[in-house]
Every structure is written in C-alpha cells, then in structure tokens.
Amino acid sequence: METWNELDTKLFEFLNSADLGPVLTDMMVFLSNRELWFIIVGGYFLVGFFRERMAFLKIAVALTSVVIVTDWVSYRLIKQSVGRMRPCHVLENVRLVAEGCGGDLSFPSNHAANGMAFIVLLWLIKRKVVYLWLLFPVLAVGYSRIVLGVHYPFDVLGGFVVGAFFAGLFYGVGKAIKVFH
C-alpha cells in the first residue's frame, strides 16, 4: 500500500507544481466552483423539461437522485472510513490556489464522483454520443482538484470510479423497474 501512496504523492507533486499561468489557474478555480455546476445542470434541466416534458422529469429525478446518493456515500461512508487527509493538510510546499484547503478528508473526491455519476447516468439513459463530450468538463474538474492542491490523483480517480459505479447501479435498477426504456 505504501508504494501506491508514494506514487500518488509523486503524481500529486508533479501535477500540483506545474505552472499553468494565471489564465489556466483561474480556469481551474472556475471549474471547481459548485455554483457553476448548479447553473449548468439547472440550465440543462430547464431546456430538457421544455423539450421533453414528463419524459425528462423522470430523467431529472434520476440524475438528481444519483448525485445525492453518490455524494452522501462518498462523504459519509467512504471518506469517513478511509480517513485520508487532504494533501494540503499533510504535505509541505503544496501550491494551494483557492482560499482554504476544504475539509480534512480527501478520498474520494466528491466533485469527481458527483460529476461522473451525473454524466455516466445521463449517457446510459440517452445513449447519444453527443453526451460523451460532457466527460471533458468532468475530467477537467478532476484535474482542477489536483492543481488546486486539495486532492491526490487517486482521490480523483477513486471519485470517478465511485460515480460510474452508482450511475451503473441506478441505471440497472431503473431498467429493472422499467423507469428507463
């Protein structure tokens, strides 16, 4: 296990120390802003509802539910059980871009888990390639969490896995009870 931690720490130090310049650094802060994602997701829900009405309402409830469950399990169960401290709390010379380090615990990244759960479930339901482009902002958010100094790379990767798992679980249950056709 120690070699995984060493590898994760080395990857973190490499990615976190990269000088992205002021524009890209500001973009990393912007991407990690939860309010931005509420606006994007809210806009998607609004457009979807007006285009598809009741069919979209089921999708919106499923997407909201998967994010709530993923967030709760990631934070209340996994983070508390793993107990891994954020790199900005335990490593020296961390380039901490945003104000403050956030909470104490690091694994998994809730930003990564929630974003991946949303996008994967949306893609599973809609099965349109156009939705796969939404993976890029989710991957960028994951990268931003490392650049901002608040997560190790494996925290982000773990968040992606947790999010994809819950998306698959929700989709499977939804198909079984005939919520999704």
ABEGO torsion letter per residue (X at the ends): XAAAAAAAAAAAAAAAABBAEAAAAAAAAAAABAAAAAAAAAAAAAAAAAAAEAAAAAAAAAAAAAAAAAAAAAAAAAAAAAGBBBAAAABBGBBBABBEAEBABAOBBAAAAAAAAAAAAAAAAAGBAAAAAAAAAAAAAAAAAAAAGABBAAAAAAAAAAAAAAAAAAAAAAAAAGABX
